[in-house]
Amino acid sequence: MDELDRRLTSTFDGKVVRKDLLHRIKKGTNVPTFVLEFLLARYCASDDQAEMDAGMEAVLATLQDNYVRPDEANAAQSKVATKGKHRFIDKVHVRYVEKEKRHWASLENFNSQRIAIGEKFYRDNERLLEGGIWAEVTLSHNDIEDDDYAFYIEDLRPIQLSRFDFQQYTDGRNEFTRDDWLNVIMRSVGLDPSKLSQRVKMHFVARLAPLVEPNYNYIELGPRGTGKSYFFSEFSPYATLISGGQATKATLFYNNARRKVGLVGYWDTVAFDEVGGIKVRDPDTIQIMKDFMANGRFSRGAEVIADASLSFVGNIDLSVSQVVNSTEYDLFQPLPPELDLAIMDRFAAYIPGWEFPKNSSSFLTSRYGFITDYLSEAFHYQFKHTNRYEEVNRRIRLGKAVEGRDEKGIKKTVAAFLKVLHPNGAPSDEEFEEYVAYAMECRRRVKEQMNKRKPDDEFALINLSYFNSDGAEVVVYCPESKDVAATQEPTRRMLNVSQQTEIQSDADETSVASSTKVQSGPAPSTTDNTTPVQPQLREQHFTIMYGDTGHSYESIVGPYLSGAKSVVVEDPYIRLQHQIQNFVRFCETILKSGTVKKIELVTGYDDRTQLAEIHEKLDDLKQSLLEVDVILDVKLNPNIHDREIRLDNGWVIKIGRGLDFYQRPMSWFEVGVHDLSLRKCLETKVDIYKIKTDS
């Protein structure tokens, strides 16, 4: 033992464990860390070497007898059938089978999907229904032949502390300096602090932030093998890791069929692994995610408030140096297009994953650290019961470049650092300013990359700053991009500020003129021989924000139809009832131009869509258009992906979401159901430009 070990074992007797014991066992099994330490704490809570050796044998024997490996499932079932009952250590899941109106349990490695379970177990442990929990579970064999199950759960005990004393935890913290406590945290996650720089230690603390701070959202991209997903798969029983990239609104947020809140209601942290591969089939999922990341609440038939933090971790294969020096690439490059600027802006921090050391046994500690389960309980308690945001709010002084979401993200990051490193009270001015500078750097990294990606200056205020205790203003930079012109002063590839102002003015005039033409007829001329002047058409590039109104097919496309005789609409999603209705409204807009004689629609379909229904509805539309001398030509292409409207007068209109950029009405008896200019929109980009035509 060194001096820190002695203080830690005396202050937190029974709540610490030798981490090298964990490493020795961990290499031979895939059981989560908090499960192994649960056993080590039970059998190896001693400094005596002989007792510790005996305890290690007991742990190994317990794993041998009670932990089921996937290839031993059949033998485990036979053991229960032969003995009548047996106790296992495994992850237990419970699912509700609607057709049978019954709950069934399953063990991850037992290979049975129909294990009977009493209501009290999943009522007392709701997380059984949402991702499952690790537990000591006693399985019994059912000898009743008429029953349709062979096994049932007789007893279940979650593997976590039954009681946690936060006051004792904070009192113990008083015995350590900040730097000593930081080293204790590093040892508790299995790392040797003497091998890590102060900056890297700060990175590891930042990884813990979503476990202590509610509704805290961050992203970390970096090379493989740096332990990005470790904290969420093994460190805490209050975090869950979504792998494979699939994310649905029913799983994540709210299941309307079951009237049950999703993962965000049951876990402190929901982490998305391999974020670059996220696949979102329903665009509503992203919209709900935006609402939830902004304020911890969303509405999906029911108003839901939840505290879960969202963590996004993934790999970045590009050279960071090349990216920050590039005018075309940014550090959000690996993200899928669904995670747009609105999602990025809700990240409180971007942790530089490329600065972490690769996983190696040379970085592992052989010293004492907290039992992982004990530390995760301390974090969970602070997540639920402590609020340091107001303390930060009273103490921090930020510069003028810090805007709304910058301020919130910075303050929440600092609050998380206080919970992890100062659960017992306030830090010194020097320590506090260290956390502020780190939090500001992580938020600046988010803003710099958004500023590179955005064609205008919406995120141009990147020089975030704070005032130190001496009253001096300190501007914080990201080390990888400081003095790099491509990042600090990115080229506006599409527009500059003066063009944006001019274009927006023209767009407003065009929208007003179009609206006046449709609703009130042409404006009266001041004299008999005056011809109304048509506004000059210009290229436009703008974003419709979520919840905006005032946008319709007539205001966006109408002005550009002048002189057009044919229109081509490429949109893969003209297949459902409301999408076809939107296309009908679009055709009505085209008819008002008076010149278009042909409309060509190229759309897609999939196995779940009835092609006969699409043909039937579009045939009705085709017939009605023929009555006004307009031909509709429909082409079905299952491989189409892009969305584009092309006019034969040279104008091209690209709407990111295609024609379906309106929010669904909550009721068919509300304003905006018929007049789309009054309907709330989903977020989308609009690009209007002209190409040369043969004429």
N, C-alpha and C positions, 0 to 999 in steps of 0.2 A: 504493500500500500504506500502511496505517496500521501503528502499532507492533505490534498484535496479529497482523496479517497477516505481518509480517516474522519475528516469533518463531515463528509456526506453520509458515511455509514453510521456515525454517532447521532447526527441530526435527524436522519430519515431511516432509522433502524427498521428493517423488515420491508422497506420499500425500494431497495436498490438491489442490483444483481451484477455479478461479474460478466461483462459483455463478451469476454473471450469464450465463456462457457456457451453462450448463445451461438457464437460463430462456429464452434466445434460441432454443435448439433445441427445447426442450420444447413451446413453443407451436405448433410445426408438426407434431408427431408424438405418437402415443399410446404410444410405447415407454416402459417403466418407467424411473424415474430411475436405478436402479443399472446399467441397461444403457447408458444414455447416458453416464454418468460413467465406465463401463468404457472406452468409446471415447475420451472426452475425456482420460482419464489416459494412454491409449496415444498419442494424437496431439497433445495440447496441454500436455504436461508441460514448460512453459517460461515464463519471464517476458518473453522477447523478443516484442514485439508482432508482428513480421513472422512469426516462427515460429508464434505463436499463431494468426494469421490463416490461415496455411497449414494448420495443424492443424485448424482449424474446417472448412476446405474438405474436408479428408480425411475428417472425421467425417460431413459431409453427403454426400460421395460414397459412403462406406461404407453409410450408411443408404439412399441412393438405389439402390445396387446389391444390397445384401444383406438389407435389411428389406422384407418383403412386406406390403403393405396388403391388407385383405380383398378389395377389388374387383380386385386384380391377381393373384389366385390362378391363373387360367387361363394368364396370360402367364408366371408363374413355372414352372408345370409344363412349358410349351412350351420354356422356356429350358433346363431340365434335360434334356429329351428331345433338344433340338438340340445342346447342348454336350456332353452325356454326364454332366456333373456340375456342381454349383454350390454355393457356400457361402451359407447364410442365417443371419440372426439372428432367432430366433423362439422361441416357447414350445413345448416338446415334451412330448407326453403319450404314455404307453404303457398299453394295456389288454390284458387277457387274455381271449380269446374261447374260452369253455369248449367249445363244439361242435367247434371246429377244433383245440383243444388247442395254441393258438399265441398268441404276443404280436404285436400290431400297434402301430406308432407312428403318430402324427398330429401335424402342425404346426398351430398355431392358425389361421394365415392362409393355409395352402397348399392347403386344401380337398381333402385326400386322407386317408381313414381307414384305408388299407391300405398303409402304408409298412413294409417289412420292417426288422427291427432285430435285431442280434446280442445274444446273452444277456449278454455282458460289459458292455454299456452300462447295462442296467437292473439288473444285479447290482451294479455299482459305484455307481450313482446310484439308490437305491431310491425317491427322491422322484418319479422319472419315473412310477411307478405310483400315486402318491398326490398328485394335483393338478398334476403336471408341473413342469418347470423351464425357465427361459430359458437358451439355449445358442447357441453358434456350431455349426451343424450342416452337414455336407457331404452333400448328397443326390446319389445317382447314379442313372442310368437303367438299368433292367434290360431287356436285349435278348432274353432267353430267352422265346420265345413260350409255352412250356408252363407257365411259372410264372404264378401268379394274382395277381401284383403288378407294378406298373410302376416303382416307386421303392424304393430301399433306402438306409439310413443307412450311409455309409462311415466317417464320423468325427463325433464329438460332443465338444464341450468346454464344460462349464458355465461360465457367466459369473460367476465369483467368484474371489477370490484363491486361488492355489495354495498359498500359505504365509503364515502369520500369526505374528508374533513378539510375544507378549504382554509380555515383559520390556521390549522396546523401547517399547511403548506406555506402560507405567507409568513408565519412565524419562523419557519425553517429558512426561508429565503433571507431573513434578516442576518443570518450568520455568514453570508457570502457577499463579496463585492460583486459589482456588475460583471467584471471580466471573469471572475471565478464562476459565476452563475452561467455565463455564456459558455464556458468550457464544460460545465455540467450538462447543459442542454446538448452540446455536441457529443459528449460521451454517451448520453442517453439514446441518441439516434445511431450509436455504434461507431462514431468517428473519433479519431485521435486529434484533438484540437491543436496539438503541437505541430502537426503536419499541415495546418491550414492557416492562411493569412486572415487578418481581421476582415477584409472585404469578402472573402469566400464564406466566412462564418455568418456575415450579414445576409448573404444569399440564402444560406440554409435556414436562417430564421425567417426570411421572407417566404420560403416554401411552407412554413408552419402557419402563416398568417390566416389562411381561410379556416383553420381549425379553431381559432380563438375569436375571430371577428365575424359577426353575422353579415350576410349579404356582401361579402368581399369577393371581388372577381379579379383574377389575374391570369396572365398567360406566360408560359415559359417555353421557349423554343431553343433547342440546342442539339448537340451531337448525341448519338446513341451511347448508352452505357454510363450515364451520369446519375441514374437513380431518380429520374423525374417522377415516375409513377409510384415509387416505393412508399411514400407517406400515405398514399390513398389506398393501396392494396394490402399493406401489412402493418403500418404504424399505428393506425387508430381504428377501433371498431365503430367509430362514429362517422367514418368516411367511406364512400363507395366509389369504385372506379368503373366507368363505362368504357369497355373496350370494343373494338371492331367498328366503330364509327356510326352505329345505328342509334338514332335518337328520335323518339316520337313524343308528341305532346301528351298522349295518354300515360306513357311511362314516366316522363319527366315531370309533368305538371298536374294534369287532372284527367281522370278517366270518367267520362260522362256516363258510360254504361253502368259502371259500378258506383258512381258518385263518390269516388275516393281520390284524395290528393295523391300525386305521384311522388317520385323520389325526393323532391325538394322539401316535402313535408316530413320526411322521416330521417334524413341524414343532415349532419352539420355541414358536410362538404360533399358535393357531387363533382367528380373529376372526369374530364373527357380525355381519354388516352388517344394517342395518334390523331390529334385534332385535324391534321391535314386530310385525313380520310373520312371525316364526318359526312354522312349522307343523310340529308333531310328531305324526305319524300313530300312532306306537307309544308308549304311555306308558312302556314299559320304558326308552326312550331317556332320559327325564328322570331316572328312578331311577338309571341308570348314571352320568348326568352328576353327580348329587348325590354319589355315592360317589367319583367321580373328582375333583371339585372339593374334596372334604373332605380326601383324603389321597393323591391321585395314583395310585390303583389301583382296579381294579374286577375283577369276576369275571363272565365270560360264556362258560361252558364251559371257559375257561382263565383263570388268574390273570394279569392284565396290569398291569404297572407302567410308567408313562410320565411324562415331565417337562413336557409341554406346558402352557402357560398358556392360559386362555380369556378372551377379551376380548369384551365385548358393547357394541356402539355403535349408536346410533339417534337418532331425532329426537323432540323434545318440542315440541308445538305450543302448549301451554298457557302462560299467563303464570306464571312462577315465583313472583312475588310473590302472585298470587291463590291459587296452589296451597298455599303454606305457610301462608296465612291462612285456608284453607278447612278446615272440619271433616270434609268428605266426601272430598276428593281428597288424593293424595300424589304425590311425585315419581317413583314407580314406575308411575304411571298408564298409560303407553304399553305396558307389558309385557303379553304374552299371558298368559292364566290358567295356562298350563302352567308358567310360571316363577313358582312360588309362593314363600311365605316361606322355605322350606327352601333354595331356590336363592339368594334374596336374602341370606340370612344367611351364605352362603359367599363373598360379594363382600368382598374386602379393602378396596375403596375405591369410592366413587361420585365420579367427577370431574365438577365442575360445568361441563358443556359450554357453558352459556349465558354464561360469562365469557370465552370465547375470542373473538378478533376474527374477523370474516368474512374469507374469502380475498380478498386484494387485492394488486395489484402494489406498492402503497405499503409493504407489510410485507416484501417480498422483499429479500434482501441482494445486493450486488454485490461482496462481499468473499470471501476465501478460506475454505473449510471443508473438512473431511475428505471424501475420496471416500466416497460412501455405502456402497460395498461394504467399504471398510476399516473404517469405524465399525461396520457390522453384524457384521463378523468379530470385532471387539473385544467386542461385546455377546454374540455367540454363544459365544465362548471363556469369558466369565464365566458365562454361563448353564450351561455344561456343567462347568466346572472350579473355580469359586470359590464359597465359602459364607461370607456375611457375617452370617448369621442369629445364630450364636453370639456374634459380636462385639457385635451389637446387644443380644442377651439379657443379656450381662454388664454392659452400660453403662446400659441403660434402667431407669427406675423408674416404675411405673405406679400410678394410684390404684385405690381399691377398686371403683369402678364398672366397671372394665375386666374383662370376662368372657372365657371361653375363646376364642371365635372373634374377639372384639375384639382380644385380645392377639396372636393369631397374625397377623391381618390387618395390624395396626399395625406389628409387627416386620418382616413381609415387605416392606411398603412402604418402611420406613426402610432395610432391607437393599438394596433396589433403588436407592434414591437414592445409597447409598454406592458401589454398583458403577458407576453412571453418572458420578457427580461426583467420587468419590475412589477410583479403581481402584488408586492407589499407596499408600494408607494411611488412617489414621484422620482424621476431621474434628475441628475444634475443638469445645469445648463449645457455643459459640454456634451453630455450624453444625448440630451434631447435634440440638440442641433445636429448631431451625427445621424440620428434617425430621420430628422426632417430632410437633410441633404440626400440621404439614401432614397427616401420615399419620393422626393422631387425628381431625382435622376430616373427612377423607374417610370414615373408618369411622363417625364419628358421624352423618354424613349418611345412611348405610345404616340405622343403628339407629333414627334419628328417624322415618324413613319407615315402617319395619316397626312401630314402636310406634304410629303413627297407624292402621295397617291392622289390627293385632291387637286383638281385643276385650278381652283381659285384659292383665296387666302383665308378660308374659314378657320384653318388651324395654324395660321402663320405666327401666332404669338407663342413661340417655343422657348424663349429665354426666361424660363421660370426662375423665380428668385424668392429669397426669404431674408428677413432682417435678424441678425444675430443679437446676442445679449448686449453688445456694445452699440447697437443701433445702425451698424453698417449693413448695406444691402449686399447679399451674396448671390450671384448667378450660378446655377448648377448646370453642369454639362454631362453628357454621356461620354465616357472615355473613348469608345470606339468611333465616335463621329465628331468629336471636337475638332474645329478648324477644317472640317471637310466641307467644301463648298457645295457638293452635290446634295448633301443632306441639310446643311444650314440655310442654303439659298437655292432650293430646287427650281429647276426650269418648269415654267407653266406650259406644259406640252400642248394644251388645247386652247387655253384662253389666258389673257392677262386681265388685270383688275379693271382697266378702263373699258375693255371689250365686254366684260361681264356686266358692268353697269349699263352700257349701251344696249346690250342684248336684252337684259331684263326689262328695260324701259320699253323696247320694241315689243317684247312678249306681252307686257301689260296692255299696251295700246292695241295689239292684235287681238288679245283676249276680249277687251272691251268692245272693239269694233265687231268682232264675231258675235258676241253676246247680244249687242244691240241689233245686229242684222237679223238674228234668229228670233228674238223675243219681241222686238218693237218695230221691225221693218226698217227701211233705210231712213237715215236722218234727213229732215227737210233741208234743201239747199237755201243759202241766203239770197241768191238771185236766180232768175230763171235760166241763165246761160252758164251756171257754174256746175262743173262735173265733180262729184265727190272724189277726193284723192285717196287711192288705195295705199295703205302703209307698205313701205318697201320691205320685201321679205328678206330675212337674213338667216344665216346658220345660227342654230341655238343649241346650247348644251347646258342643261340644268337638272336639278334633282327635285322631285316631288317628295316631300317629307311625310312620314307616317302621321295620319290624322289630318293632313291638309285637305281643304275643300277648294272649289273654284276651278277644278280641272275637268274638262270633258273632251270627248273626241272632237267636238266642234272647235273648242278653243285651241287644241293642240294641232290637229290635222287640217281643220277647215280652211284656214287661210292659204294653205299650200296646194289646194285642189284646183286653183284657178288654171283653166286651160287643159287640165288633165282629161284624157279620154279613157285610160285604163289604169286599174289599180291592182297590184299584187300584194296579198297579205300572207306572210309566212308566220305561223304561230302554231306550235305543237299542241297547244291546249285549247282547242275549240272542239270540245267533245262532251262536256257535262252540260246539264240544263242551263245553269246560269252563264256559262261561257258562251254557249250558242246564242243566248239572249243578248249578251254583250255584242256579239258579232252582228246581230240584227240591228242593234242601235247604231253600230258603226256604219252599216250599209245605209241607214237612214241619213246619217251625216253626209255620206257620199252623194246620195240622191239630191240633196239640197244644193250641191254645186251646179247641177244642171248640165254638165258636160260629159261626165263619165258614162261610158256605154258598156264597159266590161269590167267585171271584178273576178279575180282569180284567187282562190283560197287554197293554200297548201298547209295542211294540218296533220297531226299524228293520231295514233290510237295505241292501245295496249290490250293485253289479254283480258283485262277486267272491264273493258268498255264494250258495250254492245254496238258493233258496227251497224247493225240494222237500224238501231235507234238514231245514230248519227245521220245515216242516209235519209231516214224518214223526215227528220226535222229540217235538214238542209234542202231536201227536195221541196218541201213546202216553201222555204224561203226562195229557192230558185224559181219556182212557179210565180210567186208574187212579184219578183223582180222582172220577169219576162213581161208581165202586164204593163210595166212602165218602160219597156224597151231596153232593159239592162240585162246582160248575160252574166250568169254566175257559173264559173267553172271550178269544181271542187276536185282536188287531188289529195289522196290520203297516203302519207309517207311515214311509217313507224319509226324511221331513223332521224327525223327532223329534230333539231335542237334550237336553232337560232330563231329570233323574233325580229321581223323587219317588215316595214310597209314601203313599197316602191311605187312611185308615180311615174307615168311615162313623160312627164314634163321635167324629169331630172331630179326631183326632190326625193330624199330617203328619210323616213322617220323611224327611228329605233327607240322603242320603249322597252326598258329592261325586262319588265314583267309581261310584255305583250299587251293585249287588250284587257286582260284581267288584273287591273291594278287598283280595283276598288275593294274596300272592306265589305264583307257580307253584312246586310242589315240585321240588327238584333230583332226587328219586327218588320213585317211588311206594311205597317201602318205608321211609318215615321218619315220625316222629311228626308229627301234624298233617294227614296225608293225609285222614283220615276225620273226626276231631274238629276242627272249625274253630276252636274256642276255643284250640287249641294251635298253629294255623297262623300263621306270621308274616304281618303285614299290610303293605300299601302305605300311604303317607301319604294321608289324606283327612279332610275335615271332616264332622261330623255335626250336623245341626240338627233338633231335635224340638220342635214347637210345636203348639198347639191352635187350631183355628178354630171359629167358631160353626156349629152345625148347625141344620137346620130343626126338629129335635125339641127 
